[in-house]
Amino acid sequence: MTGLLDGAVVAVTGAASGIGRATVLTAAREGAAALIVSDRDAGGLASLIAELAEAGTSARAVVGEITDPELPGQIVAAATD
């Protein structure tokens, strides 16, 4: 860990699997203070949130489809709460 993201708030869409999930886990290892994760797969997000919690990283999930025009605002709201 280099601490590249120490204290940062990071938002990742498509976070439940694949590259999105790998991005979230890397951000956590690099010191992100909080993660906002989004995907349409609620179960995958729940699994990811649990994994992050076990590692001591704070995360919030926003379930939705990125093509929904309301979703970006929900992600920003989760990041600023």
ABEGO torsion letter per residue (X at the ends): XAGAABGBBBBBBGAABEAAAAAAAAAAAAGBABBBBBBABAAAAAAAAAAAAAAGBBBBBBBEBAABAAAAAAAAAAAAX
